[in-house]
Amino acid sequence: MTAVTQVLQRYGLQVKGHFWADAPDQMAWRTALDTLLADRADVWLILADEAELAKPGVRYGLSLLCTSLRELRGAGFPVALLWRDKAADLPSLLTHCLQLDEAAAAWPAKIVAKANMAGKALAPDYRFSVLGDEQLGQWFELGPRAGNWDGIVCGISGGGAEITFQAVGASGKLPERSVLEFAQQGLQLKVGAMEYRAWAVRNQIDAAHSCYVRVKGCPQSLLFMPYAEESQAEANVIALC
C-alpha cells in the first residue's frame, strides 16, 4: 500500500488508506464509507488481492460499501480495482468498476483521470443502501428512485442470515417509530434454485420514503420488489458475495 500511495502522490493526489477488516457482522466496512464521505473523496481505489477477494465476508462488505457509496455520492462515483494478479471474478456490485493492472505503466494516469472527471452512470430504478452500526444492527434501505410502490416484499437467501424487523419512514435515516400496514413475515419465495425467506408490508413507498429491513448475518443474495398479489412477479435480485 505504501508504494501505491507514493506513486499517486507523485501524480498530485492526496491519498488516505487503510487495511480492510473482514468483520461484516460488526459492519467494519462502515469505517471506510464514513471516511470516504467525510473527506469528499474523488475516487475509491481498492488494492485487490485474489485470496482476500475469495472470502465471502470480504466480498459482502465491499458490496455493501459500494452500493451505499453510490447511493450517497451518485451512481457514477468512480470505483477502481488495482490488481497484481487478476482474480477470476468479482462481487456483482463491483463488476462495472474500473480494473487496472499494477504492472501496466498507465494505471496512475487512469486514476488521475477518474479523480478529475465526473462519472456518468445510469442509476437503477430502485434505491439500495445500508445503515446502522454494531449497536443498531444492519438495516437494508430499499425504495423506488421515482414513482410509488404499493408496498414491498424483501427476501434474503444463504449465509444463515435472517430478517428480524422492518419499518417504513423518510429516506436516509432510520425512523424513530413506524406504523406498518398489513405486515407479513415468513414468506417463502423461489427464484431458480434459490429460496428466499421474505417479509412484506403494504405501506405506500415513494422516492422520499424507504422500507428499512433489519438483517442479522450476511446473506448471499437479496431479493426485493413492489408488493404483488400474483404468484409470479418481476423482482430485483442482487448477489452480495
PEFENQUI-V790319 format. One line per field, one symbol per residue. ss: DSSP state (H for helix, E for strand, C for the rest). psi: psi as a letter, one per 40 degrees, with the letter a starting at -180 (. if undefined). Layout:
# PEFENQUI-V790319
ss=???
psi=???
This chain:
# PEFENQUI-V790319
ss=CHHHHHHHHHCCCCCCCCCCCCCHHHCCHHHHHHHHHHCCCCCEEEEECHHHHCCHHHHHHHHHHHHHHHHHHCCCCCEEEEECCCCCCCCHHHCCCEEEECCCCCHHHHHHHHHHCCCCCCCCCEEEEEEEECCCEEEEEEEECCCEEEEEEEEEECCCCEEEEEEEEECCCCCCCCCCCCCEEEEEEEECCEEEEEEEEEEEEECCEEEEEEEECCCCEEEEEECCCCCCCCCEEEECC
psi=ddddddddddeehhhiiihhhggddefdedddddddddefieihhhhhhdddeehdddddddddddddddddeidehhhihhidhhidiiideedeihhihdehdedddddddddehhihihiieihhihiaadddahhhhiiidiaihgiihhiiiieeiiheiiihaiieihidihhhhfiiifihihhbehhhhiiiieihhadeiihhhhhhagidihhiiihididhihihhhhe.
